Structures are given as C-alpha cells and as structure tokens.
Amino acid sequence: MNIAFFLLPKLEVAFVTSDSTLRQTLERMEYHRFTAIPVLDAKGKYVGTVTEGDLLWHMKNSNGKITFENASKFYLKDVPLRLDIKPVLIESNMEDLINLAKVQNFVPVVDDMEHFIGLVRRSQIIEYCEQFVSRESLQS
C-alpha cells in the first residue's frame, strides 16, 4: 500500500505560514475547529505543527503583552512549538506512517525537498484497517 492512497492534498489542508500573526492562526484554527495545524515556511516547507496550547502558553508567558485584541501584532514564528509532529516522506513505507500515526492525530507528508504536500489523518488509517477486520469477521 502506498502512502499517497491516504493523502489529503495540500490544497485541501488548512495550514498557516510561520509569518502568520497569532490572530490569523487562532482564527484559522477556530474556523476549521482544529486544535492543531501545520506550519509552513514562505517556501512551502513543513516547519512544524502549532497547537492551541502553544498559543495559549505563549500568550500567558508574555506577562500581559499579548492579548487577543493585539494578537495581530505578534507572529507565529516567535511561538515555541511544544510537540514535535514529525512528517513522513511520500516515498516512506506504511510501517513508518503507522508508527507516527500511533502518537499523532495526523502525519504531515513531505517530498524529498521537505515541501509540504499534504497529510494523512489517523482516522483514515483506522477506517482502512476496519475494512480488513470487517472482511475477516464476515469470512469466519
């Protein structure tokens, strides 16, 4: 099985760039109802994943300098990312994908130049595996 079979392409993925403001990031996450979202650099390379917690702790630790009202003056590139959400290469094998999906809700997928090309949701992998379990129970 090829990772591309599970790929949600970049065009269909909500993401932000590292030069986005905190407000833009929060609004994108709220609009899509996501608690984590991939971060790309200006050239489209995957740099990490920002979570609601990252934003909250960054605002809290600013000693009142950053509020929601002035969040458009601060940039995502200055927010420390607590989780190391690792990507896989599009040429990676299914074992690599599944190992990451065990500990991540989604797995970013990059090409050999580290450009973000999409992601795979853990739920897609579980649904695929469920089909095999269902088939086996019907056969037995």
VEXMIBA-894736 format. One record per atom (N, C-alpha, C): atom name; residue in three letters; x, y, z; residue number from 0. Coordinates in steps of 0.1 Angstrom, whole numbers. Layout:
REM residues N
+-------+---------+-------+-------+-------+-----+
! atomo ! residuo !     x !     y !     z ! num !
+-------+---------+-------+-------+-------+-----+
!    CA !     ALA !     X !     Y !     Z ! NUM !
...
+-------+---------+-------+-------+-------+-----+
REM end
This chain:
REM residues 140
+-------+---------+-------+-------+-------+-----+
! atomo ! residuo !     x !     y !     z ! num !
+-------+---------+-------+-------+-------+-----+
!     N !     MET !     8 !   -12 !     0 !   0 !
!    CA !     MET !     0 !     0 !     0 !   0 !
!     C !     MET !     9 !    12 !     0 !   0 !
!     N !     ASN !     5 !    22 !    -8 !   1 !
!    CA !     ASN !    13 !    35 !    -9 !   1 !
!     C !     ASN !     7 !    45 !    -1 !   1 !
!     N !     ILE !    15 !    54 !     5 !   2 !
!    CA !     ILE !    10 !    65 !    14 !   2 !
!     C !     ILE !     1 !    74 !     6 !   2 !
!     N !     ALA !     4 !    76 !    -7 !   3 !
!    CA !     ALA !    -4 !    85 !   -15 !   3 !
!     C !     ALA !   -19 !    81 !   -15 !   3 !
!     N !     PHE !   -22 !    69 !   -13 !   4 !
!    CA !     PHE !   -36 !    64 !   -12 !   4 !
!     C !     PHE !   -44 !    71 !    -1 !   4 !
!     N !     PHE !   -37 !    75 !    10 !   5 !
!    CA !     PHE !   -43 !    81 !    22 !   5 !
!     C !     PHE !   -42 !    96 !    22 !   5 !
!     N !     LEU !   -34 !   102 !    12 !   6 !
!    CA !     LEU !   -30 !   116 !    13 !   6 !
!     C !     LEU !   -42 !   125 !    11 !   6 !
!     N !     LEU !   -43 !   135 !    20 !   7 !
!    CA !     LEU !   -52 !   146 !    18 !   7 !
!     C !     LEU !   -43 !   157 !    13 !   7 !
!     N !     PRO !   -45 !   161 !     0 !   8 !
!    CA !     PRO !   -35 !   170 !    -6 !   8 !
!     C !     PRO !   -35 !   184 !     0 !   8 !
!     N !     LYS !   -24 !   191 !    -1 !   9 !
!    CA !     LYS !   -22 !   204 !     4 !   9 !
!     C !     LYS !   -33 !   214 !     1 !   9 !
!     N !     LEU !   -39 !   213 !   -11 !  10 !
!    CA !     LEU !   -50 !   222 !   -14 !  10 !
!     C !     LEU !   -62 !   220 !    -5 !  10 !
!     N !     GLU !   -63 !   209 !     1 !  11 !
!    CA !     GLU !   -75 !   206 !     9 !  11 !
!     C !     GLU !   -72 !   207 !    24 !  11 !
!     N !     VAL !   -59 !   211 !    28 !  12 !
!    CA !     VAL !   -55 !   211 !    41 !  12 !
!     C !     VAL !   -55 !   226 !    46 !  12 !
!     N !     ALA !   -60 !   228 !    58 !  13 !
!    CA !     ALA !   -59 !   241 !    65 !  13 !
!     C !     ALA !   -45 !   241 !    71 !  13 !
!     N !     PHE !   -37 !   252 !    68 !  14 !
!    CA !     PHE !   -24 !   253 !    73 !  14 !
!     C !     PHE !   -21 !   268 !    75 !  14 !
!     N !     VAL !   -10 !   272 !    82 !  15 !
!    CA !     VAL !    -6 !   286 !    83 !  15 !
!     C !     VAL !     8 !   287 !    79 !  15 !
!     N !     THR !    13 !   298 !    77 !  16 !
!    CA !     THR !    27 !   300 !    75 !  16 !
!     C !     THR !    34 !   307 !    87 !  16 !
!     N !     SER !    47 !   305 !    88 !  17 !
!    CA !     SER !    53 !   310 !   100 !  17 !
!     C !     SER !    53 !   325 !   101 !  17 !
!     N !     ASP !    50 !   332 !    90 !  18 !
!    CA !     ASP !    48 !   347 !    91 !  18 !
!     C !     ASP !    34 !   351 !    94 !  18 !
!     N !     SER !    25 !   342 !    97 !  19 !
!    CA !     SER !    11 !   345 !   100 !  19 !
!     C !     SER !    12 !   351 !   114 !  19 !
!     N !     THR !     2 !   360 !   117 !  20 !
!    CA !     THR !     1 !   365 !   130 !  20 !
!     C !     THR !    -6 !   355 !   139 !  20 !
!     N !     LEU !    -5 !   358 !   152 !  21 !
!    CA !     LEU !   -12 !   349 !   162 !  21 !
!     C !     LEU !   -27 !   350 !   160 !  21 !
!     N !     ARG !   -32 !   361 !   157 !  22 !
!    CA !     ARG !   -47 !   362 !   155 !  22 !
!     C !     ARG !   -51 !   354 !   142 !  22 !
!     N !     GLN !   -44 !   356 !   131 !  23 !
!    CA !     GLN !   -47 !   348 !   119 !  23 !
!     C !     GLN !   -47 !   333 !   122 !  23 !
!     N !     THR !   -37 !   329 !   130 !  24 !
!    CA !     THR !   -36 !   315 !   133 !  24 !
!     C !     THR !   -48 !   310 !   142 !  24 !
!     N !     LEU !   -51 !   318 !   152 !  25 !
!    CA !     LEU !   -63 !   314 !   161 !  25 !
!     C !     LEU !   -76 !   314 !   152 !  25 !
!     N !     GLU !   -77 !   324 !   144 !  26 !
!    CA !     GLU !   -90 !   324 !   136 !  26 !
!     C !     GLU !   -90 !   313 !   126 !  26 !
!     N !     ARG !   -79 !   309 !   120 !  27 !
!    CA !     ARG !   -80 !   297 !   111 !  27 !
!     C !     ARG !   -83 !   285 !   119 !  27 !
!     N !     MET !   -77 !   283 !   130 !  28 !
!    CA !     MET !   -80 !   271 !   138 !  28 !
!     C !     MET !   -94 !   271 !   143 !  28 !
!     N !     GLU !   -99 !   282 !   147 !  29 !
!    CA !     GLU !  -113 !   283 !   151 !  29 !
!     C !     GLU !  -123 !   280 !   140 !  29 !
!     N !     TYR !  -120 !   286 !   128 !  30 !
!    CA !     TYR !  -129 !   284 !   117 !  30 !
!     C !     TYR !  -130 !   269 !   113 !  30 !
!     N !     HIS !  -119 !   262 !   113 !  31 !
!    CA !     HIS !  -119 !   248 !   109 !  31 !
!     C !     HIS !  -121 !   239 !   121 !  31 !
!     N !     ARG !  -122 !   244 !   133 !  32 !
!    CA !     ARG !  -124 !   237 !   145 !  32 !
!     C !     ARG !  -113 !   227 !   147 !  32 !
!     N !     PHE !  -100 !   231 !   145 !  33 !
!    CA !     PHE !   -88 !   223 !   147 !  33 !
!     C !     PHE !   -81 !   227 !   160 !  33 !
!     N !     THR !   -75 !   218 !   167 !  34 !
!    CA !     THR !   -67 !   221 !   179 !  34 !
!     C !     THR !   -52 !   221 !   175 !  34 !
!     N !     ALA !   -49 !   217 !   163 !  35 !
!    CA !     ALA !   -35 !   217 !   158 !  35 !
!     C !     ALA !   -35 !   219 !   143 !  35 !
!     N !     ILE !   -25 !   226 !   138 !  36 !
!    CA !     ILE !   -25 !   230 !   124 !  36 !
!     C !     ILE !   -10 !   230 !   119 !  36 !
!     N !     PRO !    -8 !   225 !   107 !  37 !
!    CA !     PRO !     6 !   225 !   102 !  37 !
!     C !     PRO !    11 !   240 !    99 !  37 !
!     N !     VAL !    24 !   241 !   101 !  38 !
!    CA !     VAL !    30 !   254 !    99 !  38 !
!     C !     VAL !    41 !   252 !    87 !  38 !
!     N !     LEU !    40 !   261 !    77 !  39 !
!    CA !     LEU !    49 !   260 !    66 !  39 !
!     C !     LEU !    57 !   273 !    66 !  39 !
!     N !     ASP !    69 !   273 !    60 !  40 !
!    CA !     ASP !    77 !   285 !    58 !  40 !
!     C !     ASP !    72 !   292 !    45 !  40 !
!     N !     ALA !    78 !   303 !    42 !  41 !
!    CA !     ALA !    75 !   310 !    30 !  41 !
!     C !     ALA !    77 !   302 !    17 !  41 !
!     N !     LYS !    85 !   292 !    17 !  42 !
!    CA !     LYS !    88 !   284 !     5 !  42 !
!     C !     LYS !    80 !   271 !     5 !  42 !
!     N !     GLY !    71 !   270 !    14 !  43 !
!    CA !     GLY !    62 !   258 !    14 !  43 !
!     C !     GLY !    68 !   246 !    21 !  43 !
!     N !     LYS !    79 !   248 !    29 !  44 !
!    CA !     LYS !    84 !   236 !    36 !  44 !
!     C !     LYS !    78 !   235 !    49 !  44 !
!     N !     TYR !    76 !   223 !    54 !  45 !
!    CA !     TYR !    69 !   220 !    66 !  45 !
!     C !     TYR !    79 !   223 !    78 !  45 !
!     N !     VAL !    75 !   232 !    87 !  46 !
!    CA !     VAL !    84 !   235 !    98 !  46 !
!     C !     VAL !    79 !   230 !   112 !  46 !
!     N !     GLY !    67 !   226 !   112 !  47 !
!    CA !     GLY !    61 !   220 !   125 !  47 !
!     C !     GLY !    46 !   221 !   125 !  47 !
!     N !     THR !    41 !   219 !   137 !  48 !
!    CA !     THR !    27 !   220 !   139 !  48 !
!     C !     THR !    24 !   228 !   152 !  48 !
!     N !     VAL !    15 !   238 !   151 !  49 !
!    CA !     VAL !    12 !   246 !   162 !  49 !
!     C !     VAL !    -1 !   241 !   168 !  49 !
!     N !     THR !    -2 !   241 !   181 !  50 !
!    CA !     THR !   -14 !   237 !   188 !  50 !
!     C !     THR !   -20 !   249 !   196 !  50 !
!     N !     GLU !   -33 !   247 !   200 !  51 !
!    CA !     GLU !   -39 !   257 !   208 !  51 !
!     C !     GLU !   -31 !   260 !   221 !  51 !
!     N !     GLY !   -26 !   249 !   226 !  52 !
!    CA !     GLY !   -17 !   250 !   238 !  52 !
!     C !     GLY !    -5 !   259 !   236 !  52 !
!     N !     ASP !     1 !   257 !   225 !  53 !
!    CA !     ASP !    13 !   265 !   222 !  53 !
!     C !     ASP !    10 !   280 !   222 !  53 !
!     N !     LEU !    -2 !   283 !   216 !  54 !
!    CA !     LEU !    -6 !   297 !   215 !  54 !
!     C !     LEU !   -10 !   303 !   229 !  54 !
!     N !     LEU !   -17 !   295 !   236 !  55 !
!    CA !     LEU !   -22 !   298 !   250 !  55 !
!     C !     LEU !   -10 !   301 !   259 !  55 !
!     N !     TRP !     0 !   291 !   259 !  56 !
!    CA !     TRP !    11 !   293 !   268 !  56 !
!     C !     TRP !    20 !   305 !   264 !  56 !
!     N !     HIS !    21 !   307 !   251 !  57 !
!    CA !     HIS !    29 !   319 !   246 !  57 !
!     C !     HIS !    23 !   332 !   251 !  57 !
!     N !     MET !     9 !   332 !   250 !  58 !
!    CA !     MET !     2 !   344 !   254 !  58 !
!     C !     MET !     3 !   346 !   269 !  58 !
!     N !     LYS !     2 !   335 !   277 !  59 !
!    CA !     LYS !     2 !   336 !   291 !  59 !
!     C !     LYS !    16 !   340 !   296 !  59 !
!     N !     ASN !    27 !   334 !   290 !  60 !
!    CA !     ASN !    40 !   338 !   294 !  60 !
!     C !     ASN !    45 !   351 !   289 !  60 !
!     N !     SER !    37 !   358 !   281 !  61 !
!    CA !     SER !    41 !   372 !   277 !  61 !
!     C !     SER !    39 !   382 !   287 !  61 !
!     N !     ASN !    34 !   378 !   299 !  62 !
!    CA !     ASN !    32 !   388 !   310 !  62 !
!     C !     ASN !    22 !   399 !   306 !  62 !
!     N !     GLY !    12 !   395 !   299 !  63 !
!    CA !     GLY !     2 !   405 !   295 !  63 !
!     C !     GLY !     4 !   413 !   283 !  63 !
!     N !     LYS !    16 !   411 !   277 !  64 !
!    CA !     LYS !    19 !   419 !   264 !  64 !
!     C !     LYS !    11 !   414 !   253 !  64 !
!     N !     ILE !     8 !   401 !   252 !  65 !
!    CA !     ILE !     0 !   396 !   241 !  65 !
!     C !     ILE !   -14 !   393 !   246 !  65 !
!     N !     THR !   -24 !   399 !   240 !  66 !
!    CA !     THR !   -38 !   396 !   243 !  66 !
!     C !     THR !   -45 !   393 !   230 !  66 !
!     N !     PHE !   -57 !   388 !   230 !  67 !
!    CA !     PHE !   -64 !   385 !   218 !  67 !
!     C !     PHE !   -66 !   398 !   210 !  67 !
!     N !     GLU !   -68 !   409 !   217 !  68 !
!    CA !     GLU !   -70 !   422 !   210 !  68 !
!     C !     GLU !   -58 !   427 !   202 !  68 !
!     N !     ASN !   -46 !   424 !   207 !  69 !
!    CA !     ASN !   -34 !   428 !   199 !  69 !
!     C !     ASN !   -26 !   417 !   193 !  69 !
!     N !     ALA !   -33 !   405 !   192 !  70 !
!    CA !     ALA !   -26 !   393 !   187 !  70 !
!     C !     ALA !   -22 !   395 !   172 !  70 !
!     N !     SER !   -28 !   405 !   165 !  71 !
!    CA !     SER !   -24 !   407 !   151 !  71 !
!     C !     SER !   -10 !   414 !   150 !  71 !
!     N !     LYS !    -4 !   417 !   161 !  72 !
!    CA !     LYS !     9 !   424 !   161 !  72 !
!     C !     LYS !    20 !   414 !   164 !  72 !
!     N !     PHE !    17 !   402 !   167 !  73 !
!    CA !     PHE !    27 !   392 !   170 !  73 !
!     C !     PHE !    27 !   380 !   160 !  73 !
!     N !     TYR !    38 !   374 !   158 !  74 !
!    CA !     TYR !    39 !   364 !   147 !  74 !
!     C !     TYR !    42 !   350 !   152 !  74 !
!     N !     LEU !    36 !   341 !   145 !  75 !
!    CA !     LEU !    37 !   327 !   148 !  75 !
!     C !     LEU !    52 !   322 !   149 !  75 !
!     N !     LYS !    60 !   328 !   141 !  76 !
!    CA !     LYS !    74 !   323 !   141 !  76 !
!     C !     LYS !    81 !   325 !   154 !  76 !
!     N !     ASP !    75 !   333 !   163 !  77 !
!    CA !     ASP !    81 !   335 !   177 !  77 !
!     C !     ASP !    75 !   326 !   187 !  77 !
!     N !     VAL !    66 !   318 !   183 !  78 !
!    CA !     VAL !    59 !   308 !   193 !  78 !
!     C !     VAL !    67 !   295 !   193 !  78 !
!     N !     PRO !    71 !   291 !   205 !  79 !
!    CA !     PRO !    78 !   278 !   207 !  79 !
!     C !     PRO !    67 !   267 !   205 !  79 !
!     N !     LEU !    71 !   257 !   197 !  80 !
!    CA !     LEU !    62 !   246 !   195 !  80 !
!     C !     LEU !    66 !   235 !   204 !  80 !
!     N !     ARG !    56 !   231 !   213 !  81 !
!    CA !     ARG !    59 !   221 !   223 !  81 !
!     C !     ARG !    60 !   206 !   218 !  81 !
!     N !     LEU !    52 !   203 !   208 !  82 !
!    CA !     LEU !    52 !   190 !   202 !  82 !
!     C !     LEU !    60 !   189 !   190 !  82 !
!     N !     ASP !    67 !   178 !   188 !  83 !
!    CA !     ASP !    75 !   176 !   176 !  83 !
!     C !     ASP !    67 !   166 !   167 !  83 !
!     N !     ILE !    58 !   172 !   159 !  84 !
!    CA !     ILE !    49 !   164 !   150 !  84 !
!     C !     ILE !    58 !   161 !   137 !  84 !
!     N !     LYS !    62 !   149 !   136 !  85 !
!    CA !     LYS !    71 !   145 !   126 !  85 !
!     C !     LYS !    64 !   142 !   113 !  85 !
!     N !     PRO !    70 !   146 !   101 !  86 !
!    CA !     PRO !    64 !   142 !    88 !  86 !
!     C !     PRO !    70 !   129 !    83 !  86 !
!     N !     VAL !    64 !   124 !    73 !  87 !
!    CA !     VAL !    70 !   113 !    65 !  87 !
!     C !     VAL !    72 !   117 !    51 !  87 !
!     N !     LEU !    82 !   111 !    45 !  88 !
!    CA !     LEU !    84 !   113 !    30 !  88 !
!     C !     LEU !    73 !   106 !    23 !  88 !
!     N !     ILE !    69 !   111 !    11 !  89 !
!    CA !     ILE !    59 !   105 !     3 !  89 !
!     C !     ILE !    63 !    91 !    -1 !  89 !
!     N !     GLU !    76 !    88 !    -2 !  90 !
!    CA !     GLU !    81 !    75 !    -6 !  90 !
!     C !     GLU !    82 !    66 !     6 !  90 !
!     N !     SER !    79 !    70 !    18 !  91 !
!    CA !     SER !    81 !    62 !    30 !  91 !
!     C !     SER !    71 !    50 !    29 !  91 !
!     N !     ASN !    74 !    40 !    37 !  92 !
!    CA !     ASN !    66 !    28 !    37 !  92 !
!     C !     ASN !    54 !    29 !    48 !  92 !
!     N !     MET !    45 !    20 !    47 !  93 !
!    CA !     MET !    33 !    21 !    55 !  93 !
!     C !     MET !    37 !    20 !    70 !  93 !
!     N !     GLU !    47 !    12 !    73 !  94 !
!    CA !     GLU !    51 !    10 !    87 !  94 !
!     C !     GLU !    55 !    23 !    93 !  94 !
!     N !     ASP !    63 !    31 !    85 !  95 !
!    CA !     ASP !    67 !    45 !    90 !  95 !
!     C !     ASP !    55 !    53 !    93 !  95 !
!     N !     LEU !    45 !    53 !    84 !  96 !
!    CA !     LEU !    33 !    61 !    86 !  96 !
!     C !     LEU !    25 !    57 !    98 !  96 !
!     N !     ILE !    23 !    44 !    99 !  97 !
!    CA !     ILE !    15 !    38 !   111 !  97 !
!     C !     ILE !    22 !    41 !   124 !  97 !
!     N !     ASN !    36 !    40 !   124 !  98 !
!    CA !     ASN !    43 !    43 !   137 !  98 !
!     C !     ASN !    41 !    57 !   141 !  98 !
!     N !     LEU !    41 !    67 !   132 !  99 !
!    CA !     LEU !    38 !    81 !   136 !  99 !
!     C !     LEU !    23 !    83 !   139 !  99 !
!     N !     ALA !    14 !    76 !   132 ! 100 !
!    CA !     ALA !     0 !    78 !   134 ! 100 !
!     C !     ALA !    -4 !    73 !   148 ! 100 !
!     N !     LYS !     4 !    64 !   153 ! 101 !
!    CA !     LYS !     0 !    59 !   167 ! 101 !
!     C !     LYS !     1 !    70 !   177 ! 101 !
!     N !     VAL !    10 !    80 !   175 ! 102 !
!    CA !     VAL !    12 !    90 !   185 ! 102 !
!     C !     VAL !     8 !   104 !   180 ! 102 !
!     N !     GLN !     4 !   105 !   168 ! 103 !
!    CA !     GLN !     0 !   118 !   162 ! 103 !
!     C !     GLN !   -14 !   117 !   156 ! 103 !
!     N !     ASN !   -22 !   127 !   157 ! 104 !
!    CA !     ASN !   -36 !   127 !   151 ! 104 !
!     C !     ASN !   -35 !   127 !   136 ! 104 !
!     N !     PHE !   -25 !   134 !   131 ! 105 !
!    CA !     PHE !   -22 !   134 !   117 ! 105 !
!     C !     PHE !    -7 !   134 !   114 ! 105 !
!     N !     VAL !    -4 !   129 !   102 ! 106 !
!    CA !     VAL !    10 !   128 !    98 ! 106 !
!     C !     VAL !    12 !   137 !    86 ! 106 !
!     N !     PRO !    20 !   148 !    87 ! 107 !
!    CA !     PRO !    23 !   156 !    76 ! 107 !
!     C !     PRO !    32 !   148 !    66 ! 107 !
!     N !     VAL !    30 !   150 !    53 ! 108 !
!    CA !     VAL !    37 !   143 !    43 ! 108 !
!     C !     VAL !    45 !   154 !    34 ! 108 !
!     N !     VAL !    58 !   151 !    32 ! 109 !
!    CA !     VAL !    66 !   160 !    25 ! 109 !
!     C !     VAL !    73 !   153 !    13 ! 109 !
!     N !     ASP !    78 !   161 !     4 ! 110 !
!    CA !     ASP !    85 !   155 !    -7 ! 110 !
!     C !     ASP !   100 !   154 !    -3 ! 110 !
!     N !     ASP !   109 !   150 !   -12 ! 111 !
!    CA !     ASP !   123 !   149 !    -9 ! 111 !
!     C !     ASP !   130 !   162 !    -7 ! 111 !
!     N !     MET !   123 !   173 !   -10 ! 112 !
!    CA !     MET !   129 !   187 !    -7 ! 112 !
!     C !     MET !   123 !   193 !     5 ! 112 !
!     N !     GLU !   115 !   185 !    13 ! 113 !
!    CA !     GLU !   109 !   189 !    25 ! 113 !
!     C !     GLU !    97 !   198 !    23 ! 113 !
!     N !     HIS !    92 !   199 !    11 ! 114 !
!    CA !     HIS !    80 !   207 !     8 ! 114 !
!     C !     HIS !    67 !   199 !    12 ! 114 !
!     N !     PHE !    59 !   206 !    19 ! 115 !
!    CA !     PHE !    46 !   200 !    24 ! 115 !
!     C !     PHE !    37 !   197 !    12 ! 115 !
!     N !     ILE !    33 !   185 !    11 ! 116 !
!    CA !     ILE !    24 !   181 !     0 ! 116 !
!     C !     ILE !    10 !   176 !     5 ! 116 !
!     N !     GLY !     9 !   175 !    18 ! 117 !
!    CA !     GLY !    -4 !   171 !    23 ! 117 !
!     C !     GLY !    -3 !   164 !    37 ! 117 !
!     N !     LEU !   -13 !   157 !    41 ! 118 !
!    CA !     LEU !   -12 !   150 !    53 ! 118 !
!     C !     LEU !   -21 !   138 !    53 ! 118 !
!     N !     VAL !   -19 !   129 !    62 ! 119 !
!    CA !     VAL !   -27 !   117 !    64 ! 119 !
!     C !     VAL !   -33 !   117 !    78 ! 119 !
!     N !     ARG !   -46 !   116 !    79 ! 120 !
!    CA !     ARG !   -53 !   116 !    92 ! 120 !
!     C !     ARG !   -52 !   102 !    98 ! 120 !
!     N !     ARG !   -50 !   101 !   111 ! 121 !
!    CA !     ARG !   -50 !    88 !   117 ! 121 !
!     C !     ARG !   -64 !    81 !   115 ! 121 !
!     N !     SER !   -75 !    89 !   115 ! 122 !
!    CA !     SER !   -88 !    83 !   113 ! 122 !
!     C !     SER !   -89 !    75 !   100 ! 122 !
!     N !     GLN !   -82 !    80 !    89 ! 123 !
!    CA !     GLN !   -82 !    74 !    76 ! 123 !
!     C !     GLN !   -75 !    60 !    77 ! 123 !
!     N !     ILE !   -65 !    59 !    84 ! 124 !
!    CA !     ILE !   -58 !    46 !    86 ! 124 !
!     C !     ILE !   -66 !    37 !    94 ! 124 !
!     N !     ILE !   -73 !    41 !   104 ! 125 !
!    CA !     ILE !   -81 !    33 !   112 ! 125 !
!     C !     ILE !   -93 !    28 !   104 ! 125 !
!     N !     GLU !   -99 !    36 !    96 ! 126 !
!    CA !     GLU !  -110 !    32 !    87 ! 126 !
!     C !     GLU !  -106 !    22 !    77 ! 126 !
!     N !     TYR !   -94 !    23 !    72 ! 127 !
!    CA !     TYR !   -88 !    13 !    62 ! 127 !
!     C !     TYR !   -87 !     0 !    69 ! 127 !
!     N !     CYS !   -81 !     0 !    81 ! 128 !
!    CA !     CYS !   -79 !   -12 !    89 ! 128 !
!     C !     CYS !   -92 !   -19 !    93 ! 128 !
!     N !     GLU !  -102 !   -10 !    96 ! 129 !
!    CA !     GLU !  -115 !   -16 !    99 ! 129 !
!     C !     GLU !  -121 !   -24 !    88 ! 129 !
!     N !     GLN !  -119 !   -20 !    76 ! 130 !
!    CA !     GLN !  -124 !   -28 !    64 ! 130 !
!     C !     GLN !  -118 !   -42 !    65 ! 130 !
!     N !     PHE !  -105 !   -44 !    68 ! 131 !
!    CA !     PHE !   -99 !   -57 !    69 ! 131 !
!     C !     PHE !  -105 !   -65 !    80 ! 131 !
!     N !     VAL !  -107 !   -59 !    91 ! 132 !
!    CA !     VAL !  -113 !   -66 !   103 ! 132 !
!     C !     VAL !  -128 !   -70 !    99 ! 132 !
!     N !     SER !  -135 !   -61 !    93 ! 133 !
!    CA !     SER !  -149 !   -65 !    89 ! 133 !
!     C !     SER !  -149 !   -76 !    79 ! 133 !
!     N !     ARG !  -140 !   -76 !    69 ! 134 !
!    CA !     ARG !  -139 !   -87 !    60 ! 134 !
!     C !     ARG !  -136 !  -100 !    66 ! 134 !
!     N !     GLU !  -126 !  -100 !    75 ! 135 !
!    CA !     GLU !  -122 !  -112 !    82 ! 135 !
!     C !     GLU !  -134 !  -118 !    91 ! 135 !
!     N !     SER !  -141 !  -109 !    97 ! 136 !
!    CA !     SER !  -152 !  -114 !   105 ! 136 !
!     C !     SER !  -164 !  -120 !    97 ! 136 !
!     N !     LEU !  -165 !  -115 !    85 ! 137 !
!    CA !     LEU !  -176 !  -120 !    76 ! 137 !
!     C !     LEU !  -171 !  -134 !    70 ! 137 !
!     N !     GLN !  -158 !  -135 !    68 ! 138 !
!    CA !     GLN !  -153 !  -148 !    63 ! 138 !
!     C !     GLN !  -152 !  -159 !    73 ! 138 !
!     N !     SER !  -152 !  -156 !    85 ! 139 !
!    CA !     SER !  -151 !  -166 !    96 ! 139 !
!     C !     SER !  -164 !  -171 !   101 ! 139 !
+-------+---------+-------+-------+-------+-----+
REM end
